[in-house]
Amino acid sequence: MAAAGGTGPIGPYPPDVGDDPLAQEEYDKLRRRVLWTFPSGLYVIGSRADERRNGMTANWVTQVSFEPKLVGIGIEHGALTHDLITAGGVFSVCTVAREDRAIVRKFTKPVEVDVAAMTLNGFAFHDGVTGAPILDQAPAYVDCRVAHSIELGNHTFFVGEVADAAFQAAEDIEVLRMEDTRMNYGG
Ligand SMILES: Cc1cc2nc3c(=O)[nH]c(=O)nc-3n(C[C@H](O)[C@H](O)[C@H](O)COP(=O)(O)O)c2cc1C
């Protein structure tokens, strides 16, 4: 994962910060804390190119159109997930049950895939209609084909059209949100 929030203070700076490096650093930290307060969910993104599959924790996930049904995800350059989505053109977005919160720590590095056992880091999965892996214990998922890829700084915003969506558990199950954890990302 790239350095949280960037490699050092990043401009532009508002007029009251000016050219003072210390003020710039303070402002950089404050802006990060502001961005961290944006509420978000926490998901596992499934990706696949040929037989290589991966699962990755992500919170930059949002629906971006309802006609057609488009979902966007912001993925770091350098992540295996980025390579697999670029090559394979598919991804899944799996929600996580609140009581399964420990899962998200297991998907912050390229995962061990056991194709014979159909597991990602020991978690059972199946392939969706696009071929992207879907965690069996995800309360719900959408399975997407990439429709647009937008280069945005150190991330690519992959926009996928929903090819399939389903619940795999009770519809009213509580799903994990960033504020349920002590983690953050970006900022
Ligand atoms: C709470 C949390 C949220 C994250 N959200 C994102 C995200 O939205 N986009 C992203 O590219 N990486 C995100 N990451 C980082 C990836 O999980 C991490 O960079 C991972 O190493 C990249 O995975 P990969 O190389 O297996 O594809 C997040 C990490 C954590 C801990």
The ligand as a Gaussian input file, in Angstrom:
#p B3LYP/6-31G(d) Opt

LIG

0 1
 C       -9.302000       0.000000       5.614000
 C       -8.608000      -0.047000       4.285000
 C       -9.223000       0.484000       3.158000
 C       -8.586000       0.432000       1.908000
 N       -9.211000       0.962000       0.820000
 C       -8.577000       0.916000      -0.374000
 C       -9.196000       1.452000      -1.542000
 O      -10.334000       1.925000      -1.511000
 N       -8.502000       1.422000      -2.705000
 C       -7.246000       0.882000      -2.789000
 O       -6.655000       0.877000      -3.866000
 N       -6.643000       0.348000      -1.708000
 C       -7.291000       0.342000      -0.517000
 N       -6.690000      -0.196000       0.570000
 C       -5.348000      -0.756000       0.428000
 C       -5.360000      -2.144000      -0.126000
 O       -6.161000      -3.019000       0.655000
 C       -3.886000      -2.565000      -0.148000
 O       -3.128000      -1.593000      -0.819000
 C       -3.571000      -3.824000      -0.777000
 O       -2.232000      -4.102000      -0.460000
 C       -3.580000      -3.859000      -2.276000
 O       -3.905000      -5.157000      -2.515000
 P       -3.409000      -6.068000      -3.666000
 O       -1.965000      -5.746000      -3.999000
 O       -3.588000      -7.425000      -3.050000
 O       -4.339000      -5.861000      -4.805000
 C       -7.316000      -0.166000       1.810000
 C       -6.692000      -0.706000       2.952000
 C       -7.329000      -0.660000       4.170000
 C       -6.643000      -1.242000       5.373000

